């Protein structure tokens, strides 16, 4: 049941989902709650999720670099929550991947297809996948480039070595943005030892993916963050139960999978934005937002229905 004071994992999920949907005051609401868990592990997990969120929920390399600049300080328990809030606001000021301005819908679609391709491959070793990636980049095949990076999960090729290999390719091809993405990963290699968001974006960009927002960054004033935090603390005087859309059942207890973060879930959010012009949990989730194994579902008209189907049925 939704609780006013949820578990740490539920609140962290709420922070992630709020950043994903660019609901900045919701994000700060749960950030303030997460700050009540006064132990080093909780603070590290919160800071780590903000760092990952700069890439998992954004395409601005400039923002990612800014967050990693602050990461070691953000992860320290004695750092005031104001500084974590400032980085959340910074991320939320740039449109996310579900917005056409970000170039993100292509990234999500290619990633979803890449995952399907990777799942259909017979087992490949690390060196084979390296060559697949090189060929995909040279052929500007974004789907296979992403599939190769995802395939390394099976070969147990460590994330640091993945980043170093991608960086080598970026330097050889003089691809500055991809190099900067691998730099961000390597600067926080311990915290990102199980995360490939920065690496997938580097592969996608080297294979021809583009985001008009890659260099975008907006100023964040301490005064605006302080004003938001003051409003949030007033809200905590009359707290409300955690919304169901914050809890996906994987990262925390819950059952609303729409904003989970798997490729096909993110594809659904892009489709929802196409339909409604926004990404909002209150909008009805239609069947066509879901993607089943990369296949498109067609509704047949009566004239083209199968011979044995009832008249008018799909």
BADO-669229 format. One record per residue: x, z, y of N, C-alpha, C in turn. Coordinates in steps of 0.02 Angstrom, whole numbers, plus 50000, padded with zeros to 5 digits. Layout:
BEGIN
XZYXZYXZY ...
This chain:
BEGIN
500425000049940500005000050000500445000050062 500254996350114500644996250176500695003250206 501295005150223501415011750252501655011250323 501515016550361501745016850430502505017750432 502755021550384503485022650378503705019850310 503845013450307503995010250243504705011850218 504865009250160505545010050135506035006250178 506675007850169507195004250206507164996750190 507084995050126507074988050106506484984250137 505914987550140505334984350171505454983150246 505734988150279505874987450351506404982150364 506904981750320507414976550328507104969650317 506664969150268506294962850258505884961150319 505574966150350505174964950410505614962450467 506214965150474506684962850525506854955450513 507014953850450507204946950433506624942150447 506024943950424505454939450434505284938550508 505354943950546505204943550618505704939150654 506344939650636506844935050665506674927950644 506494926950581506344920250555505774917050594 505274920850613504694918250649504774918750724 505354921250746505504921950818505004926750852 504794931850816504374937150845504844942850866 505144941850924505714946050942505524953450950 504944954950978504764962050986504594965250919 504314961450873504224963950805504904965450773 505374961050784506044962050755506354968550783 506294969550848506584975650877506204981850855 505554981250843505154986850819505454989450753 505604984850707505874986850642506604988550646 506954985650694507664987550704507714994850726 507274996850771507275003850794507135008550735 506685006550691506535010750633507135010950585 507455005250574508045005050531508605009550557 508625010250623509135014550653509035021950639 508455023750613508335030850595508655032650528 508875027550491509235028850428509975029850445 510175035950454510835037550481511355038350426 511505032850394512055032750346512425026150352 513045026050332513475020150342513215014050304 512975015150243512755009550203512145006050234 511685009950261511085007050293511275003150355 511725005950395511935002350456512284995950437 512714996050386513074990050366512574984650343 512074986750303511584981850278511194978850336 511034982850386510664980250444511084975250483 511714977150496512164972650534512294966250495 512374966950430512494961050388511904956250390 511294958850387510714954550389510644950950456 510844954250510510834950950575511334945250576 511934946450549512444941150545512194935350503 511934936750444511674931450401511094927850436 510674931550470510104928550505510314923550559 510914924350587511134919650638511214912650608 511344912150542511414905650509510804903950467 510554908850429509974907550387509364905850429 509344908350490508774907050534509004904450602 509444899650600509674896550662510184891150648 510264886650695510754881350688511264881350746 511274886650785511754887050839512404890150815 512914886050809513574888550789513844893250842 513684891850905513914896250959513624903250952 512984903750932512674910350922512994913750862 513114910150808513434913150749514114916050767 514494912350807515154914850827515094921150870 514604921350913514504927250955514334933350911 513904932350861513704937950818514294940350776 514684935750749515254937950708515784941350752 515834939450816516284942950862516114950350865 515464951850861515224958750869515134962350802 515224958850747515004961550683515324968250664 515974968750671516304975050651516034980950691 515884979850756515604985250796514874986650776 514494981350763513794982250745513724986150680 514204985450635514174988750570514374996050573 514624998350630514825005450635514225009650655 514155015350622513585019750631513535022250703 514105023250736514105026050803513915020950857 513875014550840513685009450890512945010050906 512795010250971512095011050992511675005050970 511055006450950510605001150927510494995750980 510624997351042510554992551097510964986251083 511564987151055512004981451043511754977150985 511464980250934511154976350880510554972550906 510164975950949509574972750978509764966651020 510314967151056510534961551098510674955351055 510974956250996511124950550954510494947750921 510014952050906509364949650881509024945350934 509024947650995508724943851050509084937251059 509754937351054510144931151062509954925951009 509884928150947509684923550893508994920650908 508534925050928507834922950938507734918450998 508214918051043508144913751101508234906351085 508504904851025508614897951005508094896050953 507754890250958507254888350908507534888250837 507124890350790507324890750721507234884050685 507414883950620507414877650582506724874550575 506194878350581505524875350574505304871450636 505684872050690505524868550752505904861950755 505564856350770505894849850771506494849450818 506494853350871507054853150919507714855350888 507684859050833508284861750803508634856950755 508284851750733508554847450680508484850650612 508184856550610508144860450549507694857650495 507124854550512506704851850458507074847250410 507544843250435507944839050391508384843250346 508694848450374509124852950335508724856150278 508134858650294507724861950244507504856950189 507294851050210507074846050161507644843950116 508234842650145508814840650105509024846450059 508974852550083509154858250041508684859049983 508034858049995507544858549941507674853149888 507814846949910507974841649863508634843049827 509114845649865509764847249835509704852449781 509274857349791509174862349740508884859349677 508404854549685508104851149627508634847049590 509064843549628509594839549598510074844049559 510274849649590510734854349558510444857049493 509804858549492509484861349432509454856349375 509474849849391509434844649340510114842549313 510644844549346511314842749323511484846349259 511844842949215512154846549159512714850749189 512924856049153513444860449182514054856649206 514274858149266514874855149293515364860649311 515994859049308516494864149326516664863649400 517054868249423517214868649495517524862249521 518004859549484518364853549507517904847449510 517454846949462516974841349464516524841849525 516304847949540515874848849598516244847749664 516884849249665517284847649724517274840149736 517354836149683517364828949690516674826349709 516144829349680515454827449699515364828649774 515604834249799515524835849870515914830949913 516534829449895516934824649933516574817849936 516344815549878516004809049876515354809149917 514984814649913514354815249950514484815050025 515004818550047515174818550119515364811550141 515774808250101516004801450119515424796450118 514934797550074514354793150069513794795150116 513894800650153513364803450197512734805050157 512834807850099512284809850056512174817450063 511734819350108511634826450124511354830250065 510914827050027510614830449970511134832549919 511564827849899512074829349849512604834049876 512754833749940513234838349969512994845549963 512354846649980512064853349973512014855349900 511844850549856511804852149785512474854349757 513014851249781513684853049757513854860249776 513704862049838513854868949861513434873949821 512804872349811512374876849771512614877149699 512884871649673513114871449605513694876149591 514074877649643514634882349634514414889249612 513774890849622513514897349599513584897949523 513494892449489513524892449416514244892949392 514714889949429515414889849408515794896149429 515464900449466515784906649490516394905349534 516354899949571516874898449622516724902849682 517174907549696517044912749746516904909949815 516514913549855516314911249921516914910249968 517404914649963517994913750006518354907249989 518444905849925518764899649905518334893549924 517674894349920517234888949942517354887550017 517374892950055517474892150128518144888850143 518664890750107519334887950118519334880450101 518994878650046518974871650026518574867550077 518004870150098517604866650149517994866050215 518364871150231518764870950293519294865450288 519604864850230520104859450220519784852650230 519184851650202518834845250211518664844150284 518454849450318518274848750389518884846850432 519454849850416520064848250454520274841050440 520254839050376520444832150358520004826950392 519364828750402518894824050432518794825350507 519174829950533519144831550605518424833350626 518094837250583517404839250597517414846350625 517394846850691517494853250725516944858350709 516324856250708515784861050696515824863950625 515974859750576516034862250508516624867150503 517164865650537517724870250536517534876950568 517164876750623516954882950655516484886950610 516064883550573515614887150526516014890650472 516514887350445516924890550393517334896250423 517544895450485517904900950519517464907250524 516824906150541516364911950546516314915350479 516224911550426516184914550359516814918450342 517384915550354518014918650335518164924950376 517914925250437518024931150478517634937150452 517094935850414516704941350386516654940250310 517194938250279517184936150209516934941650161 517104947850175516894953250131516134954150134 515864954150194515144955050203514754949050176 515064943150175514724937050156514934934650086 515174939150045515434937349979514894934649933 514264935849949513714933249907513244928749947 513474926350004513044922350048513374915550062 512964910150059513244903550072512894899850129 512544903350172512184900050226512644896150272 513194899050293513664895650337513984889650302 514104890450236514434885150198513964879250187 513334880650172512854875250164512774871150228 512764874650285512704870950348513324866650361 513914869250343514524865350352514504859050310 514284859650247514244853750203513724848750229 513144851350250512624847050277512864843150338 513214846550383513454843250443513984837950428 514444839550382514964834650365514654828550331 514084829450297513754823850265513274820150312 513284821950375512874818250424512324822150456 512214828350436511694832450467511854834250538 511354834150581511474835550652510954840450678 511174845050719510724849450756510874848750830 510384846850870510494846550942510654853350973 510534858650935510624865450962511274868650938 511714864850907512304867850877512744871550927 512744869250989513164872451040512754876551090 512114877351077511674880851124511744888351117 511754891751173511764899051174511474901151241 511054906251240510734908651300511014915451319 511054916951384511294923651405510794929051385 511044934751368510624940551353510824946251400 510364948351441510494953651490510324960451460 510774965151470510654971851444510004974751471 509844973151534509224975751563508604973351526 508594966851506508014964251470507954967451402 508514968851369508494972051304508264979251310 508504982651361508304989651372507554990051386 507294985351424506574985351439506164984251375 506404979751332506044978551269506074984751225 506654987951222506714993951181506274999651207 506205000051272505755005151300505035003951277 504824997551278504154995951255504074997451180 504584996051142504564997251070504505004651056 504875008651092504845015951080504165018751098 503835015651147503145017751163502685015951104 502795010151073502385008251016502475013050958 503075015750950503195020350894502855027050904 502585028350963502195034450972501515033850937 501285027650925500675026450887500825020850836 501225022450786501445017250739500885014450696 500985008150675500485004750633500805003150565 500395002550512500665000750446501024994050449 501524993350407501914987250404501464981450383 501484975750419501054969950400501254967150332 500764964550297500884961750231501364955850232 501364951850286501794945950289502534947750292 502694954050304503394956150307503694957350238 503274958050188503504960350123503354955050070 503884952150042503804946249999503804947649925 503934953749903503924955249832504584953849797 505074950949832505734949749803506254954249836 506294953949903506764958049939506504965149948 505864966049939505554972649944504874972349909 504564978149900503894978349873503434974449919 502974970549891502514966549930502294960449891 501894956149922501644950349886501524944149928 501754944149991501674938250033502324934250032 502334928849994502954925049983503084919650037 502624918650083502664912850127503324912450166 503594918050185504174918050230504794920850195 504804920150128505324923150088506024920550105 506094913950111506754911250127507044906650075 506704905850016506924900649969506774893850000 507144888749976507084882150007506364879750011 505994880349955505314877649956504844881849998 504994888350007504594892350053504724890050126 505364888750141505534886550208505234879750223 505214875450172504884868950180504154869950198 503824874850167503134876450182503034878550254 503504882450280503454884550350503524878450397 503964873850380504034867650419503374863750419 503054863350361502424859850356501874863450395 501884870050394501404873850433501494872550507 502124872050529502244870550600501984863650618 502074858850573501814852050585501064852250595 500724856550557499994856950560499744860650622 500054866450635499774870950687500174871050752 500774868050751501194868350812501504875050823 501524879250772501834885850777501934888450705 502334893650699502424897150636502154904150645 501554905350619501204911650631500864913950567 500954920250547500654922750485499894922550485 499574922350543498844922350545498544915550528 498944910250529498684903550513498554902850438 498034899150421497864898150351498404894050317 498614896250258499134892750220498794887850174 498894881350186498554876150149498954874050087 498604871450036498954869349974499514864249987 499404859850037499914854650049500554857450080 500554863850100501174866850125501654868350067 501394868750007501804870549949502094864349918 502704864949893503034859349861503164861249788 502934857149742503004858549671503554854149642 504134857149632504704853649602504884847149639 504794847149704504984841349743504514835549740 503944836349706503474830849699502944831149754 502714825449775502154825149821501504824649782 501004828349803500354828349770499884823749809 499624818649775499164813949807498454815449783 497984815249829497284815849812497004808849807 496774806949748496524800149737495814799449764 495684793749794494994792249815494594790249753 493924790449757493524788449699493704781449673 493894776949718494044770049697494684769649656 495134774549666495774774249630495844779849580 495294783449568495334789049520495444786549449 495704791049407495814789149338495164787249304 495164782649256494544780149226494084785549198 494384790849169493964795849136493784801649182 493974801349245493814806849289493104806349315 492824812049331492134812149358492134808749426 491584805549442491534801849505491654806549565 492124804449607492254808349668492774813849658 492974815349596493474820449585494174817549591 494664821549614495344818949619495654817649550 
